[in-house]
Amino acid sequence: MPGMRNLATAVVLLSLPAGVQAREPVLLKPLSPWNLQYQPESCKLVRSFGDPARPTVMVLERISPESPLSLLVYGGGLRSQIGDEGVTAAFLPFASNPFRDGAVAQTATTKDPAIYWLNVLIRPAAMRYDEMKKRADYYVRDLAWEAGERAMADRTAAAITGLQIDERGRRTVLMTGSLGKAYPLMRQCAADQMAAWGIDPAVQEKLVRAAKPLAPLSQLFRSSDYPKGALKTGDESVIRARLLIDATGKVTKCTSLTAFSAPGFADVVCARLRLAKFSPAELADGTRIPDFTTTNIKFVMGQ
């Protein structure tokens, strides 16, 4: 699979300060084994930790074989409240490579904290996602680079011992143990699901150039696209979407893949993204084939 198939766009950007680190971490032991869930739109790796009466649940989600992960953690072991900023997390022992700006929400039933991170990379050293793209042309396949990235991710996953979460004045560690066996299964799970989208995995392995937008996807959006109901309530959101693109470069399907969101955002995103035009994906002989890509759209109130 071609690497780096996630296109990040935003309506409004907001920079948040780094989280405040607690002095003594709270250690949460596992309550269950890892559970790999084959779902219609993604593959999820789920495990619960801490207090059986109010467990803390960790969900790693992959929406395509080579896409970054998303991470959702929710439950009684967290202390964040809606409006908190700067919540960070990092896989241990790689604490120098944190993922920042966790979006804080609540679970619908218990009202426990829920924190969501996009574009989570399994990497041993700090490197921003856009810097990684410079190592290879974003749309032209580089087999050696892809193989190196997969091998690095698998080695890093095997070395992971825990997930460190830094909230305001509190540090929590989920004692995950190694992801060496579970992580590669997520990649295979996502590859198996491509056939259900109408994408042939065997053909995808042969493409040399991925579908490329003819114009930045951000140009499809205007400030007037912000849902009116969300404007009244002050709601913000990040919508992750997957686009299926046919052999002519037309978007044939847009699917919202967001873990939680105020109503209205996903409909707006897909209505706009269906208007996007792409140069089609190609095989080495120039044959044009169907392809897919993912993108993140941020809706943030202006300051």
C-alpha atoms as one frame of an Amber mdcrd trajectory, in Angstrom:
protein
   0.000   0.000   0.000   1.219   3.527  -0.729   2.197   5.336   2.447   0.884
   8.592   3.905  -2.646   8.498   2.483  -4.083  11.076   4.862  -4.717  14.657
   3.691  -5.092  17.101   6.585  -7.169  20.233   6.091  -8.846  22.707   8.426
 -11.469  25.427   8.448  -9.866  27.234  11.397  -6.671  26.294  13.199  -6.090
  26.710  16.932  -2.760  26.185  18.716  -3.029  24.840  22.256  -0.449  24.884
  25.055   1.268  21.709  26.181  -0.266  19.801  29.089   0.895  20.147  32.670
   2.748  17.095  33.857   1.951  15.488  37.190   4.777  14.444  39.502   3.637
  10.933  40.467   1.890   8.851  37.803  -1.246   6.836  38.517  -0.693   3.318
  37.169  -3.697   1.459  35.739  -3.299  -2.280  35.211  -5.093  -4.210  32.450
  -8.533  -5.656  33.130  -8.842  -7.511  29.832  -6.753  -8.834  26.932  -6.516
  -6.875  23.678  -9.673  -7.227  21.580  -9.285  -6.724  17.813 -12.630  -5.583
  16.371 -13.373  -5.833  12.645 -15.923  -3.045  12.134 -17.575  -1.901   8.877
 -15.468   1.246   8.486 -12.347   0.554  10.530 -10.320  -1.852  12.644 -10.147
  -1.238  16.381  -7.834  -2.533  19.086  -9.573  -2.238  22.475  -8.501  -2.901
  26.056  -9.769  -1.822  29.487  -7.690  -0.819  32.525  -7.964   0.214  36.170
 -11.067  -0.030  38.360 -13.524  -2.755  37.270 -16.398  -0.611  38.556 -15.336
   2.385  36.424 -12.844   1.060  33.887 -10.681   3.190  31.619 -10.924   2.016
  28.012  -8.244   2.519  25.352  -9.266   2.302  21.676  -6.728   2.404  18.841
  -8.430   2.732  15.440  -7.050   2.300  11.903  -9.108   3.278   8.853  -6.730
   2.083   6.108  -3.613  -0.138   6.005  -1.062   2.700   6.051  -3.000   5.524
   7.715  -2.029   6.968  11.092  -4.009   5.651  14.028  -6.552   7.539  16.048
  -6.649   7.072  19.822  -9.679   7.306  22.100  -9.357   6.893  25.882 -12.398
   7.190  28.122 -13.601   6.185  31.569 -13.268   6.652  35.287  -9.485   6.864
  35.394  -9.428  10.251  33.644 -10.016  13.698  35.132 -10.295  16.061  32.133
 -13.371  18.230  31.682 -14.862  19.686  28.521 -12.941  22.864  27.763  -9.622
  21.572  29.098  -6.753  22.212  26.692  -3.315  20.768  26.146  -3.988  17.123
  27.026  -1.073  15.048  25.715  -0.236  11.359  25.516   2.792   9.273  24.566
   3.683   5.635  24.220   6.320   4.527  26.704   9.305   4.331  26.635   9.027
   6.971  23.865   7.816   9.861  26.049   9.860  12.340  23.988   7.437  11.782
  21.081   4.048  12.882  22.488   0.858  13.489  20.550  -0.753  16.734  21.629
  -4.055  18.570  21.733  -6.366  15.748  22.739 -10.009  16.712  22.172 -11.971
  16.351  25.418 -15.586  15.199  25.485 -17.825  13.016  27.676 -19.270   9.540
  27.345 -22.992   9.648  26.577 -24.149   7.360  29.391 -21.782   7.728  32.363
 -20.537  11.277  31.569 -16.976  10.100  32.154 -14.160  11.986  30.384 -13.313
  10.933  26.820 -10.143  12.151  25.079  -9.502  11.751  21.340  -6.280  12.152
  19.340  -5.942  12.065  15.543  -2.868  11.091  13.489  -1.187   8.991  16.169
   2.066   7.573  14.824   3.944   4.571  16.198   7.455   6.050  16.061  10.487
   5.957  18.374  11.583   9.561  17.815   9.782  12.883  17.518   8.896  13.663
  13.915   5.891  15.642  12.758   3.592  14.037  10.198   4.206  16.713   7.567
   7.967  16.280   8.001   7.620  12.556   7.315   6.045  13.322   3.947   9.245
  15.046   2.835  11.032  11.694   2.903   9.027  10.552  -0.138   6.824  12.152
  -2.759   3.343  12.204  -1.263   1.645  10.749  -4.347   4.399   8.624  -5.948
   4.952   5.238  -4.392   8.363   4.482  -2.884   8.540   0.774  -2.020  11.785
   0.979  -0.055  10.520   3.899   2.034   7.219   2.128   2.739   8.963  -1.070
   3.809  11.238   0.889   6.122   8.289   2.705   7.692   6.398  -0.548   8.308
   9.449  -2.224   9.827  10.136   0.770  12.081   6.520   0.878  13.253   6.461
  -2.856  13.988   9.713  -2.660  15.984   8.429   0.319  17.930   5.082  -1.360
  18.653   6.903  -4.394  20.020   8.913  -2.188  22.397   5.919  -0.280  23.822
   5.291  -0.791  27.550   2.479   1.664  28.287   0.471   4.750  27.360   1.213
   7.909  29.360  -1.556  10.537  29.521  -0.841  14.020  30.875  -3.921  15.932
  31.962  -4.034  19.107  34.002  -2.027  18.308  37.157  -2.294  14.532  36.682
  -0.307  11.842  34.901  -1.903   8.448  34.220  -0.155   5.415  32.733  -2.119
   2.598  31.127   0.106  -0.460  31.483  -0.457  -1.834  27.989   2.591  -4.035
  27.588   3.947  -4.782  24.127   1.838  -4.197  20.996   4.179  -6.403  18.970
   1.537  -9.013  18.075  -1.592  -6.853  17.982  -0.329  -3.901  15.923   0.465
  -5.781  12.669  -2.962  -7.460  12.888  -4.596  -4.024  12.649  -2.794  -3.354
   9.367  -3.899  -6.706   7.937  -7.455  -6.129   9.167  -7.619  -2.798   7.320
  -6.249  -4.381   4.137  -8.902  -7.105   4.312 -11.660  -4.484   4.519 -10.694
  -2.644   1.334 -12.586  -5.160  -0.809 -15.809  -4.106   0.935 -15.173  -0.523
  -0.224 -14.791  -1.668  -3.842 -10.988  -1.368  -3.773  -8.991  -4.419  -4.893
  -6.065  -4.862  -2.443  -4.019  -6.805  -5.016  -4.357  -3.992  -7.570  -3.587
  -1.375  -4.927  -0.280  -3.112  -4.258   0.714  -2.399  -7.876  -0.176   1.300
  -8.135   2.696   3.712  -8.609   0.856   7.009  -8.221  -1.963   7.752  -5.769
  -5.001   9.890  -6.565  -4.100  13.576  -6.165  -6.532  16.459  -5.526  -6.517
  19.031  -8.314  -6.865  21.777  -5.701  -6.403  21.847  -1.912  -9.457  20.338
  -0.213  -9.522  23.279   2.187 -10.679  25.480  -0.706 -13.996  23.632  -0.731
 -14.924  25.080   2.663 -16.180  28.511   3.726 -16.861  30.007   7.136 -20.581
  29.833   6.303 -20.283  26.014   6.311 -20.031  26.030  10.112 -23.300  24.357
  11.268 -25.680  27.008  12.598 -26.694  24.900  15.588 -23.052  24.442  16.576
 -22.445  28.199  16.268 -25.229  28.843  18.771 -23.906  26.330  21.294 -20.205
  26.997  20.710 -19.497  23.398  19.673 -16.235  22.549  17.898 -15.275  19.333
  16.147 -12.766  17.399  14.068 -14.268  15.240  11.338 -12.227  12.417   9.815
 -13.553  11.289   6.441 -12.616   8.693   3.836 -13.118   9.414   0.131 -13.459
   6.738  -2.541 -12.218   7.990  -5.920 -13.001   6.273  -9.223 -10.722   5.814
 -12.237 -11.814   9.198 -13.657 -10.893  11.133 -10.487 -14.476  11.590  -9.284
 -15.394  11.143  -5.604 -17.947   8.336  -5.495 -18.406   8.065  -1.739 -17.600
  10.051   1.407 -17.777   8.317   4.777 -17.531  10.064   8.152 -15.242   8.156
  10.523 -15.424  10.422  13.558 -15.520   8.903  17.033 -17.726  11.623  18.484
 -19.090  14.867  17.121 -21.912  17.343  17.599 -24.706  16.774  15.035 -24.360
  18.509  11.681 -20.593  18.558  11.195 -20.258  15.258   9.319 -23.046  16.104
   6.855 -21.417  19.429   6.003 -18.003  17.825   5.500 -19.173  15.103   3.131
 -21.413  17.471   1.163 -18.343  19.601   0.397 -15.812  16.814  -0.104 -18.007
  15.086  -2.694 -17.288  18.092  -4.939 -13.522  17.443  -4.949 -11.750  16.496
  -8.195  -8.650  14.292  -8.375  -6.121  13.152 -10.926  -6.690   9.362 -10.897
  -4.391   6.771  -9.387  -2.218   4.952 -11.925  -0.404   1.674 -12.453   3.086
   1.557 -13.973   1.672   1.204 -17.514  -0.538   4.290 -17.069  -3.759   2.376
 -16.388  -6.033   4.433 -14.170  -7.606   2.653 -11.189  -9.939   3.442  -8.257
  -8.273   4.710  -5.089  -9.075   6.210  -1.689  -7.773   8.872   0.656  -8.594
  10.170   4.132  -8.726  13.713   5.433  -9.372  15.595   8.671 -11.524  18.727
   8.775 -11.340  20.937  11.863 -14.176  23.227  12.930 -12.848  25.672  15.524
 -14.336  28.945  16.771 -12.286  32.032  15.886 -10.484  33.804  18.704
